[in-house]
Structures are given as C-alpha cells and as structure tokens.
Amino acid sequence: MTETETNAYDVVVLGAGPVGENVADRTRAAGLTTAVVESELVGGECSYWACMPSKALLRPVIARADARRVPGLRQSVQGPLDASAVLAHRDYYTSNWKDDGQVGWLDSIGADLHRGHGRLTGPRTVTVTGPDGGERVLTARHAVAVCTGSRAALPGLPGLDAVKPWTSREATSSPSVPGRLIVIGGGVVATEMATVWQALGSQVTLLVRGRGLLPRMEPFAGELIADALKEAGADVRTGTSVESVTRENGTVVAVTGTGERIEADEILFATGRAPRTDDIGLESIGLDPGSWLPVDDSLRVTGHDWLYAVGDVNHRALLTHQGKYQARIAGAAIAARATGGTLLAEPWGAHAATADHTAVPQVVFTDPEAAAVGLSLAEAEEAGHRVRAVDVDLSTVSGAGLYADGYQGRARMVVDIEDEILRGVTFVGPGVGELIHSATIAVAGQVPVSRLWHAVPSYPTISEVWLRLLEAYRDA
C-alpha cells in the first residue's frame, strides 16, 4: 500500500454519475475547487445501465410500431427487428462501456477525478481507496455531496444468488436475446424491458404481484400498456407472486403462489431500488449505513450543515432528470453558502428543489408511451386538494389520427377547482413523450386555466389535446 496522501478542496463529490457531474459543474462554475470520486465508470448508472442503453434498445421497437400504423409504410416493416443491429446501436450509446468522453468532460470543467472507493471517515473527510490499494484523504472546506445513486433491490428468496438473476443492469447490457424471459415486477423497468425483449424475439412472461402495471400512474396507463404487451405476444399476469426460483440444467424455474412452474432462459427482477449508501462510511458521522438520506429543499442532509445528498440517495424522486435538477439546486446552494451569498430558499427559489414535491415529470418509453407530471387524481385527493379530473380520448384529436391509423390513447388533466390550476396531467399513446414538457410548464408554473385558453395549440398536432381537455373541463 502506498503512503496516504491528503488533499484539500472546497467541495468533494462522492459519485460521478449525471448527478455528481452536475453538482461539480455548478460548484466549479462558482469558482470552488472540486474533487469527484468514482469507483466505477464516470457517467454512472444512467449512461451505461439505465437511461441511455434502455432508450437505445427501445427506439427501434417504437419506430417499427409507429411505422406499422402508417399507410404506405406498414407493409415494408412487417419482418422481425435485426437484433444484432439493435444491440450494436445500444453498445454505441454506452460508448462500449468506456468512460473516456465523460472523463474528458470532467477535466474540461476543472474538476479533479479520484478513482476508487470513497468512504466518509469523519466530518468533511472522504478517504479514497484506489485500485492499487493506496489511500488518499480528501478534505472539504465547505461541503461533501453524496451522489452515489441507487441499485436494484432483490427480494429475499432462498437461493436467488445461485440463479444469477438479471437486474436492470443485465437487462440493458445483455449481449444476446434470451429465448424465454420471465420479468418480475410491474413498474417502469419491468414494462420497458418486457417491451424490448418481446420485440427482439424473446417470449416474455410478465409476473406482477399487484393489480396492474405502473401503479404510481393513473390506472388507465397500466391498462393500455398491458393490453399492448399482450397483443405483442407477451404473457402478462397480475396478482401473481413468485415463491421460489431455481436454475435447473441452465433453465430458470419460477414457482408462483399457486404452485405453477414457469420455465425460462433468464429471469429479470425489477422489484425496486435501494440506496447505494451501505459502504460509504455513514456510521462515521452518526448515520445508518444503507439508509436513504433525508434532506431539506436545498438538498442538505438533516442535522449536518456540510453534507448534501443529491439524486436517488435522498429518495425524493428516483429519476435522472430530477436528480440533475437537484444537482443544479444543490451546487448553487453550496456556492451561495460558501461565498456568503444570499440563499434563496423560498419555494421555487434558486436554492429550493420545489419541483420534487409538485411537478415531477416522467416518461415510460413503452408502446404506447406513458407520460405524466404532478399528481394523479388519487394522489391529489389524498393530499386534500379539491380537484376534478377531465379525460379525453386522444383518438379524437386530428393530429393523432394523422400520426397513426387506429391511434389509441388517453389524456387526463387534474384541476384544482379552488385555485383553478393544474395539479397533474397524464398522457398515454404513441408519441406522447414529447407532449409532457408542456404539461410540466403548466404544472410547475401554476398557470391558471383561464390563461391556458390563450396557449393556442398548432393544428393539426397531437398537442391539440390541450384544447380538448380545456373544453371538457369547461363543459363538465
């Protein structure tokens, strides 16, 4: 082991995913010296095992589905996808799991990268154990930001490790298409990966413990996606638990709560996430290893005026874009506190991640797509808001009919009838992912319904659904 070195910085960032990168970018822009510690690939989960590879896999699937709904084109795209080309496309977007480009970007902003496993070893102190076993102590004059993200959470089934199940990492990086795939779960990862692998040639069996897919969205979102998966050939079973899993002569056998045996070549568990905080030294500062880290709206950890938790680790909104938003807020807050500037911590201020509470957008890139922002009807009612939901069949919009023959989709707007603002919006249908930012602006900006009438949608686009929604609300 080499001699321990000590380096002092204004800010130390633990984790070099998109969240850590954005914290570093903001603190460096403010003139603060910044160190970034990473034990894997710079760019993090999103770049190599989540957002980018999954969407690279899904894009050909969605494009083919859209093309099959267009007259004059559908006959040309009836054959199977070229799986090897799709996987190569995925590999390109992960840079073949090499992080040279991301390292170059960190260097361009003047942040110092320290490769190795970083652990807190006291207030404002991170000890990095490098690949060669050498240790380096980094001290932070102003802040340490924990941006280590989350990992797949596996259930406690006996013998599961011996089965070598897929998690989201294996599902997005597999070099080949399994003949049969069992997917356990009903959330975003489960539905997106079921969509991908069924389209690439797997026989997918999707087992969902609950009553439907995408339980955090409006119920019709999961219903439309389940119908589409079944039409594509997947076997979708709700209300189904898995009691045991074994691998026999290379074949995975899952036994359900009713005793049925289901066989496959691989099995994917998409059953939630856990914080990557179990081995980062939280015990050295009086926090519990493996716990989520509660924060205020400036992303500062409760009870620690120098410690920030940004992205998945704080459990506010486990989405890359929301983590990057938090990172911009946290970086600006760290800089304001470090330089003696004014902290603008009121709601919607420059140093408050207010959108985490009321305006979180998400797109599920299935066929059809599902996109939502803000609160569902059930969530709004549970929060005590007096609301009214208005629904529109997207097929009634001229732009939807032009987009695809037989267009099927639905839109919902949840309106606060006291304040006359939107609490939430949901779209389900082909191509709706690009609609959600307009809804996000309306929800985050608390735009009154009366003003939305003056936001004129272009004709003939799917965006004309906004006019249909306003008309439905007026006429209700």
Buried (B, 14 or more C-beta within 10 A) or exposed (E): EEEEEEBEBBBBBBBBBBBBBBBBBBBBBBEBBBBBBBBBBBBBBBBBBBBBBBBBBBBBBBEBBBBBBBEEEEEEBEEEBEBEEBBEBBBEBBBEBEBEEBBEBBEEBEBBBBBBBBBBBEBBBBBBBBEEEBBBBBBBBBBBBBBBBBBBEBBEBEEBEEBEBBBBBBBBBBEEBBEBBBBBBBBBBBBBBBBBBBBBEBBBBBBBBBEBBBBEBBBBBBBBBBEBBEEBEBBBEBEBEBEBBBBEEEEBBBBBEEEEEBEBBBBBBBBBBBBBBEEBBBEBBEBEEEBBBEBBBBBBBEEBEBBBBBBBBBBBBBBBBBBBBBBBBBBBBBBBBBEEBEBBBEEBBBBBBBBBBBBBBBBBBBBBBBBBBBBBBBBBBEEEBEBBBBBBBBBEBEBBBEBBEEBBBBBBBBBBEEBBBBBBBBBBBBBBBEBBEBBBBBBBEBBEBEEBEEBEBEEBBBBBBBBBBBEBBEEE
